[in-house]
């Protein structure tokens, strides 16, 4: 018998967007205990369930395609992923929905994020000059912005995709994970919005949603 690992894709929205990553993991742990999921535990004085996520979602942002890897205790029979999803969704909280579960083959590496895609609608009052600012960002090889902690970061190498529809206000962007873009400070959605002049509108009139997490093996 070998320990089995399961990769879950889930979404969180509504009030859950306002809980941090560690609080989300604790919420998930309680849910897994509620459905009697036989999770493997870490070693040491304070054992914890073996749960891992490739990327924390920033506070205040909905996630439609989040990733979680679980390690189960040794069992003779493979995990029934269909039944697992049904049990989780039956006992889950409002705003927390489990969409897919995949039984990983032995030896497969844990999830590592390659990039993340975000979508948002920019209201009409915030669209003036936005297309030109996006063009300024995309045309160069470098675009330096300041983070909240005072450090600077080059946003441009991390931007895989940045599209804006002036008629609908729909903005779509894909941002590389830190290690895939450069070795400097992390570039997230806040830094991208800073680069195109929308940071002051974040959570006021602009509400990004992380619609997809791409893994290195995708």
Backbone as ProteinMPNN parsed JSONL, in Angstrom:
{"seq_chain_A": "XXXXXXXXXXXXXXXXXXXXXXXXXXXXXXXXXXXXXXXXXXXXXXXXXXXXXXXXXXXXXXXXXXXXXXXXXXXXXXXXXXXXXXXXXXXXXXXXXXXXXXXXXXXXXXXXXXXXXXXXXXXXXXXXXXXXXXXXXXXXXXXXXXXXXXXXXXXXXXXXXXXXXXXXXXXXXXXXXXXXXXXXXXXXXXXXXXXXXXXXXXXXXXXXXXXXXXXXXX", "coords_chain_A": {"N_chain_A": [[0.838, -1.198, 0.0], [0.469, 2.268, -0.752], [0.808, 5.748, 0.009], [-1.723, 7.936, -1.097], [-2.152, 10.667, -3.357], [-4.052, 13.546, -3.967], [-5.219, 15.925, -6.266], [-6.945, 18.9, -6.14], [-9.252, 21.101, -7.648], [-10.711, 24.174, -6.987], [-13.091, 26.787, -6.114], [-13.274, 30.022, -4.575], [-15.27, 32.524, -3.161], [-17.324, 35.478, -2.611], [-17.913, 36.186, 0.811], [-15.7, 34.762, 1.609], [-13.559, 35.748, 0.223], [-12.349, 37.545, 1.801], [-10.799, 36.33, 3.714], [-7.559, 35.396, 4.809], [-4.729, 33.513, 3.443], [-3.691, 31.544, 5.252], [-5.816, 31.33, 7.048], [-7.71, 30.346, 5.302], [-6.622, 27.81, 4.738], [-6.878, 26.653, 7.272], [-9.652, 26.637, 7.466], [-10.241, 24.828, 5.426], [-9.008, 22.537, 6.477], [-10.674, 22.005, 8.686], [-13.025, 21.415, 7.323], [-12.241, 19.095, 5.931], [-11.833, 17.365, 8.057], [-14.452, 17.21, 8.936], [-15.699, 15.719, 6.966], [-14.467, 13.385, 7.353], [-12.001, 12.816, 6.069], [-9.179, 10.899, 5.332], [-6.458, 12.2, 5.98], [-2.91, 12.358, 5.544], [-0.396, 13.073, 8.002], [2.038, 15.514, 9.036], [5.364, 15.077, 10.471], [6.749, 15.395, 13.836], [6.46, 17.635, 16.752], [4.169, 19.137, 16.462], [2.082, 18.029, 14.552], [0.699, 18.457, 11.284], [-1.937, 18.422, 8.821], [-1.113, 17.1, 5.598], [-1.24, 19.263, 3.364], [-1.008, 21.224, 0.507], [-0.536, 24.238, -1.369], [0.013, 25.846, -4.471], [0.101, 28.607, -4.719], [-0.655, 31.468, -2.883], [-3.716, 33.224, -2.672], [-4.341, 36.623, -3.13], [-5.63, 38.779, -0.588], [-9.039, 39.703, -0.679], [-9.636, 39.048, -3.282], [-11.495, 37.13, -5.558], [-11.286, 33.645, -6.369], [-11.441, 31.458, -9.056], [-10.369, 29.079, -9.853], [-8.655, 27.586, -8.084], [-5.903, 25.713, -6.64], [-5.162, 22.716, -4.905], [-3.193, 20.373, -3.212], [-3.509, 17.211, -1.738], [-2.412, 14.823, 0.655], [-3.067, 11.504, 1.342], [-3.716, 9.011, 3.917], [-2.312, 5.685, 3.935], [-4.071, 3.375, 1.983], [-5.877, 0.467, 0.875], [-7.537, 0.604, -1.314], [-8.038, 2.7, -4.199], [-8.603, 6.277, -4.05], [-11.903, 7.427, -4.35], [-12.658, 9.772, -6.464], [-14.945, 11.046, -7.431], [-16.906, 10.575, -5.469], [-15.579, 11.861, -3.401], [-15.644, 14.606, -4.166], [-18.418, 15.027, -4.061], [-18.951, 14.653, -1.311], [-17.427, 16.711, -0.169], [-18.586, 19.064, -1.29], [-21.153, 18.826, -0.311], [-20.848, 19.365, 2.372], [-19.656, 21.814, 2.474], [-18.807, 25.366, 2.887], [-20.669, 28.402, 2.207], [-19.758, 29.885, -0.819], [-17.494, 28.398, -1.196], [-16.521, 26.107, -3.406], [-16.029, 22.929, -4.792], [-14.58, 21.702, -7.681], [-13.103, 19.865, -9.343], [-11.378, 16.754, -8.958], [-8.392, 14.969, -8.873], [-6.667, 11.955, -8.968], [-3.359, 11.541, -8.238], [-0.546, 10.118, -9.909], [1.916, 7.913, -8.449], [4.946, 9.477, -7.433], [4.632, 11.793, -8.87], [5.266, 15.266, -9.099], [4.612, 17.841, -6.639], [2.123, 20.437, -6.987], [3.143, 23.236, -8.887], [3.07, 26.608, -9.553], [2.898, 28.109, -12.729], [1.838, 30.386, -13.983], [-0.729, 32.91, -13.562], [-4.067, 33.777, -14.379], [-6.024, 36.698, -14.625], [-9.144, 38.43, -14.535], [-11.184, 41.324, -15.083], [-13.623, 43.973, -14.879], [-13.367, 47.186, -16.049], [-14.71, 50.169, -15.018], [-16.492, 52.731, -16.911], [-15.698, 55.334, -16.183], [-13.07, 55.017, -15.44], [-11.596, 54.417, -17.643], [-10.332, 56.228, -19.316], [-7.474, 56.965, -21.124], [-6.393, 54.514, -20.501], [-5.837, 52.491, -22.411], [-3.608, 53.567, -23.742], [-1.747, 53.599, -21.662], [-1.462, 50.884, -21.203], [-0.331, 50.119, -23.647], [2.116, 51.467, -23.414], [3.304, 49.996, -21.376], [3.538, 47.441, -22.561], [5.151, 47.832, -24.79], [7.806, 48.15, -24.141], [10.903, 46.655, -22.835], [11.194, 46.694, -20.186], [9.631, 47.754, -17.135], [9.416, 49.622, -14.453], [8.034, 49.633, -11.201], [6.958, 50.84, -7.97], [6.61, 48.955, -4.988], [4.354, 48.441, -2.169], [5.953, 48.17, 0.059], [8.086, 49.753, -0.428], [10.083, 48.73, -2.028], [11.318, 48.259, -5.377], [10.127, 46.898, -8.485], [10.404, 45.111, -11.531], [7.913, 45.0, -13.733], [7.355, 44.221, -16.36], [8.689, 41.751, -17.412], [7.115, 39.776, -16.279], [4.627, 39.815, -17.419], [2.57, 38.015, -19.361], [0.289, 38.17, -20.858], [-1.875, 40.819, -21.734], [-4.747, 42.298, -22.21], [-7.215, 44.582, -23.341], [-10.525, 45.558, -23.706], [-11.951, 48.239, -25.052], [-14.631, 48.879, -25.426], [-16.266, 47.182, -23.836], [-14.923, 47.264, -21.449], [-13.585, 45.146, -20.392], [-10.83, 43.629, -18.948], [-8.083, 41.544, -19.305], [-5.484, 39.625, -17.973], [-2.411, 37.806, -17.82], [-0.101, 36.63, -15.54], [3.212, 35.801, -14.864], [4.493, 33.455, -12.469], [6.715, 34.272, -9.77], [9.335, 32.968, -9.836], [9.386, 32.143, -12.425], [9.556, 34.393, -13.935], [11.566, 36.223, -13.038], [14.212, 36.805, -10.649], [13.677, 38.645, -8.735], [11.652, 40.785, -6.554], [8.25, 39.714, -5.991], [5.807, 39.842, -8.588], [2.548, 40.794, -8.633], [-1.055, 41.014, -8.998], [-1.628, 43.529, -7.979], [0.722, 45.015, -8.459], [0.736, 44.974, -11.231], [-1.593, 46.463, -11.781], [-0.768, 48.871, -10.703], [1.175, 49.582, -12.57], [-0.362, 50.244, -14.791], [-1.856, 52.32, -13.958], [-4.119, 51.872, -12.321], [-4.165, 51.159, -9.676], [-5.173, 52.679, -7.522], [-7.85, 52.333, -7.85], [-8.385, 49.795, -7.133], [-10.424, 47.441, -5.571], [-12.282, 49.383, -5.18], [-13.548, 50.386, -7.53], [-12.629, 48.583, -9.294], [-12.454, 45.161, -9.507], [-10.607, 42.512, -9.381], [-10.636, 39.1, -10.561], [-9.257, 35.96, -10.023], [-9.035, 33.821, -12.522], [-7.839, 31.535, -13.497], [-5.368, 29.171, -12.644], [-2.32, 28.31, -13.819], [-0.291, 25.488, -14.066], [3.129, 24.294, -13.916], [3.281, 21.868, -15.213], [1.126, 21.859, -16.893]], "CA_chain_A": [[0.0, 0.0, 0.0], [1.199, 3.532, -0.792], [-0.02, 6.922, 0.258], [-2.29, 8.499, -2.316], [-2.213, 12.121, -3.406], [-5.179, 14.029, -4.764], [-5.176, 17.352, -6.624], [-8.302, 19.442, -6.181], [-9.487, 22.449, -8.172], [-11.873, 24.714, -6.285], [-13.266, 28.236, -6.191], [-13.717, 30.701, -3.354], [-15.83, 33.823, -3.525], [-18.192, 36.048, -1.583], [-17.254, 36.593, 2.058], [-14.427, 34.054, 1.763], [-12.456, 36.494, -0.389], [-11.741, 38.41, 2.811], [-9.965, 35.592, 4.658], [-6.21, 35.196, 4.299], [-4.36, 32.171, 2.99], [-3.59, 30.614, 6.379], [-7.174, 31.1, 7.548], [-8.367, 29.466, 4.33], [-6.131, 26.45, 4.96], [-7.502, 26.143, 8.499], [-11.05, 26.36, 7.118], [-10.244, 23.588, 4.655], [-8.693, 21.434, 7.391], [-11.886, 21.687, 9.447], [-13.954, 20.765, 6.398], [-11.753, 17.742, 5.656], [-12.126, 16.55, 9.245], [-15.898, 17.032, 9.006], [-16.099, 14.647, 6.044], [-13.657, 12.207, 7.729], [-10.992, 12.551, 5.051], [-8.006, 10.324, 6.008], [-5.267, 12.918, 5.547], [-1.619, 12.069, 6.162], [0.049, 14.162, 8.865], [3.476, 15.756, 9.096], [6.027, 14.574, 11.661], [7.17, 16.422, 14.781], [5.651, 17.886, 17.941], [2.898, 19.753, 16.081], [1.744, 17.497, 13.223], [-0.343, 19.138, 10.52], [-2.32, 17.687, 7.611], [-0.257, 17.359, 4.443], [-1.994, 20.035, 2.38], [-0.145, 22.243, -0.09], [-1.111, 25.064, -2.426], [1.142, 26.446, -5.19], [0.112, 30.069, -4.693], [-1.669, 32.108, -2.047], [-4.535, 34.218, -3.361], [-4.319, 37.885, -2.395], [-6.84, 39.109, 0.162], [-10.012, 40.529, -1.376], [-9.798, 38.617, -4.671], [-12.14, 35.837, -5.786], [-10.534, 32.684, -7.167], [-12.345, 30.516, -9.708], [-9.669, 27.864, -10.279], [-7.549, 27.417, -7.145], [-5.333, 24.36, -6.649], [-4.788, 22.18, -3.601], [-2.733, 18.982, -3.21], [-3.732, 16.518, -0.471], [-1.809, 13.497, 0.783], [-3.928, 10.65, 2.153], [-3.127, 7.859, 4.577], [-2.249, 4.482, 3.108], [-5.294, 2.575, 1.881], [-5.777, -0.59, -0.132], [-8.324, 0.983, -2.486], [-7.808, 4.076, -4.659], [-9.594, 7.269, -3.643], [-13.007, 7.664, -5.284], [-12.659, 11.23, -6.576], [-16.323, 11.517, -7.622], [-17.509, 10.582, -4.139], [-14.89, 12.88, -2.615], [-16.208, 15.912, -4.514], [-19.789, 15.094, -3.554], [-18.9, 14.82, 0.143], [-16.907, 18.041, 0.145], [-19.566, 20.095, -1.642], [-22.322, 18.671, 0.553], [-20.551, 19.904, 3.703], [-18.85, 23.02, 2.33], [-19.342, 26.675, 3.244], [-21.101, 29.249, 1.096], [-18.639, 30.525, -1.495], [-16.396, 27.447, -1.373], [-17.055, 25.058, -4.282], [-15.004, 22.019, -5.305], [-14.961, 21.431, -9.069], [-12.458, 18.683, -9.911], [-10.418, 16.04, -8.115], [-7.582, 14.068, -9.698], [-5.753, 11.084, -8.236], [-2.04, 11.689, -8.842], [0.248, 8.893, -9.98], [3.06, 7.969, -7.531], [6.136, 10.148, -7.931], [4.331, 13.066, -9.53], [5.659, 16.395, -8.268], [3.517, 18.662, -6.138], [1.741, 21.522, -7.89], [3.965, 24.448, -8.927], [2.392, 27.543, -10.441], [3.637, 28.77, -13.809], [1.279, 31.724, -14.148], [-2.129, 33.051, -13.153], [-4.846, 34.682, -15.226], [-7.001, 37.532, -13.916], [-10.079, 39.198, -15.351], [-11.926, 42.35, -14.347], [-14.299, 44.985, -15.687], [-12.979, 48.552, -15.687], [-15.847, 51.068, -15.279], [-16.26, 53.759, -17.936], [-15.0, 56.487, -15.635], [-11.654, 54.71, -15.209], [-11.002, 53.909, -18.889], [-9.623, 57.271, -20.062], [-6.023, 56.83, -21.183], [-5.928, 53.189, -20.076], [-5.256, 51.774, -23.55], [-2.273, 54.12, -23.987], [-0.859, 53.155, -20.584], [-1.185, 49.469, -21.462], [0.626, 50.077, -24.76], [3.417, 51.888, -22.887], [3.86, 48.868, -20.623], [3.847, 46.296, -23.42], [6.092, 48.139, -25.868], [9.188, 48.13, -23.674], [11.437, 45.429, -22.249], [11.242, 46.872, -18.739], [8.7, 48.754, -16.613], [9.669, 49.583, -13.014], [7.064, 50.267, -10.309], [7.258, 50.7, -6.544], [5.681, 48.175, -4.191], [3.933, 49.111, -0.936], [7.029, 48.131, 1.052], [9.151, 50.652, -0.854], [10.954, 48.091, -3.006], [10.902, 48.398, -6.768], [10.055, 45.635, -9.208], [10.2, 45.224, -12.975], [6.664, 44.301, -14.03], [7.228, 43.765, -17.749], [9.008, 40.344, -17.702], [6.112, 38.863, -15.723], [3.349, 39.947, -18.123], [2.432, 37.129, -20.514], [-0.883, 38.611, -21.615], [-2.576, 41.987, -21.2], [-5.692, 42.71, -23.243], [-8.266, 45.47, -22.838], [-11.588, 45.873, -24.657], [-12.407, 49.584, -24.693], [-16.093, 48.963, -25.463], [-16.878, 46.49, -22.693], [-14.147, 47.508, -20.246], [-13.032, 43.881, -19.891], [-9.37, 43.561, -18.946], [-7.588, 40.2, -19.028], [-4.031, 39.58, -17.896], [-1.773, 36.599, -17.291], [1.135, 37.049, -14.884], [4.079, 34.686, -14.501], [4.935, 33.318, -11.086], [7.971, 34.978, -9.543], [10.525, 32.239, -10.272], [9.345, 31.962, -13.873], [9.777, 35.681, -14.597], [12.835, 36.82, -12.621], [14.559, 36.442, -9.274], [13.443, 39.79, -7.872], [10.395, 40.771, -5.801], [7.111, 39.124, -6.696], [4.866, 40.683, -9.321], [1.182, 40.315, -8.499], [-2.055, 41.829, -9.688], [-1.525, 44.917, -7.505], [1.832, 45.663, -9.173], [0.292, 45.169, -12.617], [-2.529, 47.591, -11.8], [0.036, 50.073, -10.484], [1.855, 49.909, -13.823], [-1.293, 50.811, -15.778], [-2.568, 53.441, -13.351], [-5.415, 51.496, -11.748], [-4.045, 50.649, -8.311], [-6.043, 53.437, -6.623], [-9.233, 51.899, -8.056], [-8.49, 48.41, -6.678], [-11.434, 47.191, -4.541], [-13.223, 50.5, -5.14], [-14.346, 50.214, -8.747], [-12.015, 47.491, -10.057], [-12.438, 43.973, -8.657], [-10.042, 41.4, -10.154], [-10.944, 37.711, -10.236], [-8.266, 35.03, -10.581], [-9.876, 32.858, -13.229], [-7.131, 30.302, -13.831], [-4.0, 28.945, -12.181], [-1.613, 27.407, -14.727], [0.813, 24.796, -13.418], [4.27, 24.04, -14.795], [3.07, 20.651, -15.999], [-0.041, 22.001, -17.777]], "C_chain_A": [[0.878, 1.256, 0.0], [0.236, 4.672, -0.47], [-0.48, 7.516, -1.065], [-2.355, 10.018, -2.21], [-3.303, 12.537, -4.377], [-5.001, 15.518, -5.021], [-6.603, 17.837, -6.84], [-8.28, 20.835, -6.794], [-10.779, 22.963, -7.539], [-11.964, 26.217, -6.497], [-13.657, 28.772, -4.824], [-14.143, 32.11, -3.727], [-16.689, 34.336, -2.377], [-17.395, 36.469, -0.359], [-15.897, 35.928, 2.233], [-13.261, 34.781, 1.099], [-11.71, 37.336, 0.646], [-10.981, 37.635, 3.888], [-8.614, 35.313, 4.007], [-5.912, 33.739, 3.999], [-4.317, 31.168, 4.143], [-4.963, 30.318, 6.979], [-7.953, 30.19, 6.597], [-7.924, 28.021, 4.534], [-6.742, 25.844, 6.218], [-8.978, 25.813, 8.263], [-11.161, 25.045, 6.357], [-9.944, 22.383, 5.545], [-9.924, 21.019, 8.188], [-12.906, 20.973, 8.572], [-13.528, 19.324, 6.134], [-11.986, 16.821, 6.849], [-13.617, 16.233, 9.326], [-16.361, 15.888, 8.106], [-15.244, 13.394, 6.247], [-12.658, 11.818, 6.642], [-9.718, 12.053, 5.735], [-6.701, 10.967, 5.545], [-4.021, 12.43, 6.273], [-1.177, 13.301, 6.951], [1.567, 14.297, 8.807], [4.042, 15.194, 10.395], [6.339, 15.73, 12.615], [6.192, 16.606, 15.926], [4.277, 18.46, 17.605], [2.515, 19.281, 14.677], [0.587, 18.247, 12.585], [-0.705, 18.29, 9.307], [-1.426, 18.072, 6.438], [-1.102, 17.935, 3.305], [-1.053, 21.087, 1.811], [-0.872, 22.957, -1.216], [0.029, 25.778, -3.134], [1.212, 27.96, -5.1], [-1.01, 30.596, -3.817], [-2.412, 33.155, -2.867], [-4.597, 35.476, -2.509], [-5.674, 38.162, -1.748], [-7.749, 40.015, -0.67], [-10.295, 40.109, -2.803], [-10.474, 37.251, -4.719], [-11.218, 34.952, -6.619], [-11.474, 31.642, -7.74], [-11.695, 29.174, -10.02], [-8.444, 27.638, -9.394], [-7.142, 25.943, -7.059], [-4.895, 23.969, -5.244], [-4.349, 20.733, -3.784], [-2.913, 18.401, -1.814], [-2.998, 15.193, -0.489], [-2.638, 12.69, 1.773], [-3.119, 9.573, 2.868], [-3.151, 6.661, 3.635], [-3.575, 3.725, 3.153], [-5.11, 1.539, 0.782], [-6.477, -0.196, -1.424], [-8.019, 2.418, -2.897], [-8.94, 4.999, -4.216], [-10.644, 7.425, -4.742], [-13.185, 9.178, -5.393], [-14.065, 11.798, -6.777], [-17.032, 11.62, -6.274], [-16.891, 11.665, -3.263], [-15.466, 14.265, -2.891], [-17.618, 16.071, -3.963], [-19.798, 15.351, -2.052], [-18.438, 16.22, 0.523], [-17.951, 19.122, -0.136], [-20.815, 20.022, -0.765], [-22.101, 19.346, 1.909], [-19.857, 21.258, 3.665], [-19.583, 24.28, 2.78], [-19.841, 27.396, 2.002], [-19.883, 29.943, 0.497], [-17.448, 29.625, -1.722], [-16.94, 26.239, -2.131], [-15.899, 24.247, -4.853], [-15.444, 21.506, -6.673], [-14.374, 20.138, -9.627], [-11.515, 18.068, -8.885], [-9.711, 15.007, -8.983], [-6.653, 13.263, -8.803], [-4.399, 11.113, -8.943], [-1.284, 10.367, -8.84], [1.432, 9.025, -9.025], [4.275, 8.636, -8.189], [5.883, 11.472, -8.621], [4.634, 14.219, -8.579], [4.443, 17.167, -7.778], [3.302, 19.855, -7.068], [2.675, 22.719, -7.743], [3.363, 25.387, -9.963], [3.343, 28.116, -11.484], [3.158, 30.21, -13.967], [-0.164, 31.722, -13.664], [-2.812, 34.06, -14.059], [-5.892, 35.403, -14.372], [-7.898, 38.23, -14.93], [-10.803, 40.203, -14.469], [-12.621, 43.26, -15.348], [-13.891, 46.356, -15.158], [-14.152, 49.475, -16.015], [-15.481, 52.177, -16.262], [-15.441, 54.928, -17.409], [-13.519, 56.271, -15.403], [-10.926, 54.29, -16.483], [-10.182, 54.949, -19.646], [-8.11, 57.07, -19.976], [-5.498, 55.448, -20.852], [-5.256, 52.432, -21.22], [-3.834, 52.266, -23.824], [-1.294, 53.663, -22.912], [-0.505, 51.675, -20.742], [-0.165, 49.328, -22.587], [2.022, 50.464, -24.294], [4.097, 50.753, -22.126], [4.348, 47.77, -21.563], [4.956, 46.575, -24.424], [7.552, 48.014, -25.433], [9.607, 46.779, -23.122], [11.435, 45.494, -20.728], [10.228, 47.936, -18.332], [8.749, 48.656, -15.09], [8.547, 50.296, -12.253], [7.514, 50.043, -8.871], [6.177, 49.877, -5.862], [5.339, 48.941, -2.913], [5.04, 49.153, 0.105], [8.221, 49.001, 0.662], [10.111, 50.049, -1.859], [10.42, 48.338, -4.41], [10.936, 47.033, -7.447], [9.808, 45.928, -10.68], [8.996, 44.36, -13.351], [6.705, 43.61, -15.393], [7.582, 42.295, -17.98], [7.946, 39.358, -17.228], [4.81, 38.853, -16.515], [3.357, 39.085, -19.385], [1.344, 37.647, -21.447], [-1.473, 39.838, -20.928], [-3.449, 42.546, -22.314], [-6.803, 43.547, -22.614], [-9.235, 45.788, -23.959], [-12.199, 47.213, -24.248], [-13.929, 49.702, -24.666], [-16.725, 48.359, -24.218], [-16.171, 46.79, -21.377], [-13.507, 46.257, -19.675], [-11.515, 43.876, -20.056], [-8.948, 42.158, -18.518], [-6.069, 40.244, -18.987], [-3.574, 38.228, -17.37], [-0.39, 36.995, -16.794], [1.938, 35.819, -14.485], [4.351, 34.666, -13.004], [6.351, 33.867, -10.963], [9.178, 34.262, -10.137], [10.547, 32.022, -11.778], [9.691, 33.254, -14.612], [11.161, 36.259, -14.303], [13.094, 36.389, -11.185], [14.331, 37.58, -8.29], [12.154, 39.66, -7.089], [9.238, 40.257, -6.656], [6.272, 40.187, -7.397], [3.488, 40.046, -9.198], [0.227, 41.247, -9.205], [-1.984, 43.285, -9.234], [-0.422, 45.663, -8.255], [1.464, 45.915, -10.637], [-0.65, 46.364, -12.716], [-1.814, 48.914, -11.528], [0.67, 50.533, -11.793], [0.929, 50.564, -14.836], [-2.229, 51.848, -15.145], [-3.907, 53.123, -12.735], [-5.335, 51.067, -10.285], [-4.989, 51.37, -7.346], [-7.505, 53.012, -6.747], [-9.465, 50.475, -7.557], [-9.416, 48.318, -5.47], [-12.365, 48.385, -4.309], [-14.151, 50.421, -6.35], [-13.819, 49.072, -9.614], [-11.836, 46.294, -9.127], [-11.913, 42.773, -9.459], [-10.54, 40.044, -9.641], [-9.837, 36.851, -10.835], [-9.039, 33.867, -11.192], [-9.173, 31.548, -13.547], [-5.745, 30.307, -13.203], [-3.376, 27.916, -13.109], [-0.423, 26.796, -13.985], [1.929, 24.525, -14.421], [4.03, 22.838, -15.699], [1.867, 20.738, -16.93], [0.395, 22.045, -19.239]], "O_chain_A": [[1.908, 1.298, 0.673], [-0.977, 4.564, -0.656], [0.283, 7.588, -2.029], [-2.578, 10.579, -1.137], [-3.458, 11.964, -5.456], [-4.675, 16.28, -4.112], [-7.363, 17.262, -7.619], [-7.402, 21.645, -6.497], [-11.805, 22.283, -7.551], [-11.028, 26.842, -6.996], [-14.284, 28.08, -4.021], [-13.476, 32.797, -4.5], [-16.774, 33.716, -1.317], [-16.315, 37.046, -0.488], [-15.031, 36.462, 2.927], [-12.102, 34.471, 1.375], [-10.59, 37.785, 0.406], [-10.558, 38.228, 4.88], [-8.533, 35.031, 2.811], [-6.723, 32.851, 4.262], [-4.848, 30.064, 4.023], [-5.241, 29.185, 7.372], [-8.757, 29.367, 7.033], [-8.75, 27.108, 4.507], [-7.084, 24.662, 6.237], [-9.492, 24.829, 8.794], [-12.063, 24.245, 6.61], [-10.556, 21.327, 5.386], [-10.192, 19.828, 8.351], [-13.572, 20.039, 9.019], [-14.37, 18.426, 6.115], [-12.297, 15.642, 6.68], [-14.007, 15.137, 9.729], [-17.304, 15.171, 8.442], [-15.278, 12.466, 5.439], [-12.49, 10.638, 6.335], [-9.217, 12.722, 6.638], [-5.929, 10.355, 4.806], [-4.065, 12.127, 7.465], [-1.538, 14.428, 6.614], [2.284, 13.327, 8.561], [3.29, 14.871, 11.315], [6.21, 16.898, 12.248], [5.227, 15.854, 16.068], [3.328, 18.292, 18.37], [2.612, 20.047, 13.718], [-0.375, 18.623, 13.253], [0.124, 17.523, 8.816], [-1.031, 19.23, 6.303], [-1.597, 17.223, 2.432], [-0.367, 21.773, 2.569], [-1.7, 22.378, -1.917], [0.938, 26.274, -2.469], [2.259, 28.548, -5.372], [-2.171, 30.222, -3.984], [-1.81, 33.881, -3.658], [-4.871, 35.41, -1.31], [-6.723, 37.821, -2.295], [-7.286, 40.974, -1.288], [-11.109, 40.738, -3.478], [-10.077, 36.328, -4.008], [-10.467, 35.44, -7.463], [-12.224, 31.007, -6.999], [-12.382, 28.23, -10.409], [-7.326, 27.513, -9.895], [-7.931, 25.049, -7.364], [-4.337, 24.774, -4.498], [-5.042, 19.95, -4.432], [-2.521, 19.018, -0.824], [-2.957, 14.513, -1.514], [-2.883, 13.128, 2.897], [-1.992, 9.263, 2.483], [-3.91, 6.628, 2.666], [-4.124, 3.471, 4.225], [-4.294, 1.712, -0.124], [-6.065, -0.611, -2.507], [-7.769, 3.266, -2.041], [-10.079, 4.568, -4.032], [-10.307, 7.541, -5.921], [-13.79, 9.797, -4.519], [-14.346, 12.914, -6.341], [-17.676, 12.626, -5.976], [-17.586, 12.31, -2.478], [-15.747, 15.018, -1.958], [-17.972, 17.135, -3.455], [-20.57, 16.18, -1.572], [-18.993, 16.84, 1.43], [-18.172, 20.0, 0.699], [-21.458, 21.04, -0.507], [-23.047, 19.839, 2.523], [-19.503, 21.797, 4.714], [-20.79, 24.273, 3.019], [-19.478, 27.042, 0.88], [-19.072, 30.52, 1.221], [-16.483, 30.029, -2.371], [-17.713, 25.449, -1.59], [-14.914, 24.805, -5.336], [-16.532, 20.949, -6.817], [-15.072, 19.391, -10.313], [-10.933, 18.766, -8.056], [-10.348, 14.266, -9.731], [-5.936, 13.826, -7.977], [-4.303, 10.751, -10.116], [-1.371, 9.593, -7.887], [1.913, 10.136, -8.804], [4.583, 8.383, -9.354], [6.827, 12.2, -8.926], [4.299, 14.16, -7.396], [3.386, 17.156, -8.409], [4.19, 20.23, -7.834], [2.966, 23.163, -6.633], [3.168, 25.004, -11.116], [4.45, 28.551, -11.163], [3.963, 31.135, -14.073], [-0.743, 30.67, -13.392], [-2.221, 35.064, -14.455], [-6.549, 34.803, -13.522], [-7.47, 38.573, -16.032], [-11.01, 39.974, -13.277], [-12.25, 43.309, -16.521], [-14.049, 46.649, -13.973], [-14.554, 49.56, -17.176], [-14.309, 52.517, -16.424], [-14.581, 55.453, -18.117], [-12.781, 57.233, -15.192], [-9.775, 53.857, -16.426], [-9.409, 54.588, -20.535], [-7.543, 57.013, -18.885], [-4.291, 55.216, -20.911], [-4.219, 51.801, -21.02], [-2.948, 51.459, -24.108], [-0.137, 53.37, -23.213], [0.618, 51.265, -20.448], [0.757, 48.517, -22.497], [3.007, 49.863, -24.723], [5.311, 50.571, -22.218], [5.441, 47.232, -21.384], [5.634, 45.647, -24.865], [8.433, 47.796, -26.265], [8.787, 45.875, -22.961], [11.646, 44.484, -20.056], [9.985, 48.892, -19.068], [8.196, 47.726, -14.503], [8.157, 51.41, -12.603], [8.339, 49.174, -8.59], [4.987, 50.062, -6.114], [5.955, 49.962, -2.61], [5.076, 50.056, 0.94], [9.248, 48.991, 1.341], [10.88, 50.777, -2.487], [9.231, 48.593, -4.605], [11.673, 46.136, -7.039], [9.095, 46.869, -11.03], [9.062, 43.133, -13.291], [6.144, 42.526, -15.554], [6.839, 41.62, -18.692], [7.882, 38.231, -17.717], [3.971, 37.976, -16.307], [4.058, 39.386, -20.351], [1.468, 37.57, -22.67], [-1.562, 39.895, -19.702], [-2.957, 43.186, -23.243], [-7.268, 43.265, -21.51], [-8.83, 46.233, -25.032], [-12.879, 47.309, -23.226], [-14.464, 50.548, -23.95], [-17.616, 48.957, -23.615], [-16.746, 46.594, -20.306], [-12.94, 46.299, -18.583], [-10.989, 44.089, -21.148], [-9.402, 41.65, -17.493], [-5.437, 40.833, -19.864], [-4.265, 37.589, -16.577], [0.393, 37.611, -17.517], [1.413, 34.906, -13.848], [4.429, 35.71, -12.355], [7.092, 33.917, -11.944], [9.963, 34.872, -10.862], [11.602, 31.749, -12.351], [10.076, 33.218, -15.781], [11.847, 36.728, -15.211], [12.281, 35.688, -10.583], [14.745, 37.492, -7.135], [11.61, 38.563, -6.964], [9.257, 40.357, -7.883], [6.056, 41.279, -6.872], [3.283, 38.903, -9.607], [0.643, 42.158, -9.922], [-2.253, 44.187, -10.027], [-0.609, 46.815, -8.645], [1.835, 46.939, -11.211], [-0.524, 47.184, -13.625], [-2.204, 49.955, -12.057], [0.698, 51.727, -12.091], [1.383, 51.359, -15.659], [-3.256, 52.207, -15.72], [-4.76, 54.005, -12.629], [-6.343, 50.653, -9.712], [-5.548, 50.741, -6.446], [-8.31, 53.292, -5.859], [-10.598, 49.994, -7.553], [-9.228, 49.017, -4.475], [-13.142, 48.394, -3.355], [-15.374, 50.392, -6.213], [-14.486, 48.646, -10.557], [-11.164, 46.386, -8.099], [-12.686, 42.097, -10.138], [-10.824, 39.873, -8.456], [-9.511, 36.988, -12.014], [-9.618, 33.042, -10.485], [-9.833, 30.549, -13.837], [-5.041, 31.316, -13.226], [-3.842, 26.779, -13.183], [0.355, 27.51, -13.353], [1.7, 24.527, -15.63], [4.523, 22.797, -16.826], [1.603, 19.8, -17.682], [-0.445, 22.161, -20.131]]}, "name": "protein", "num_of_chains": 1, "seq": "XXXXXXXXXXXXXXXXXXXXXXXXXXXXXXXXXXXXXXXXXXXXXXXXXXXXXXXXXXXXXXXXXXXXXXXXXXXXXXXXXXXXXXXXXXXXXXXXXXXXXXXXXXXXXXXXXXXXXXXXXXXXXXXXXXXXXXXXXXXXXXXXXXXXXXXXXXXXXXXXXXXXXXXXXXXXXXXXXXXXXXXXXXXXXXXXXXXXXXXXXXXXXXXXXXXXXXXXXX"}
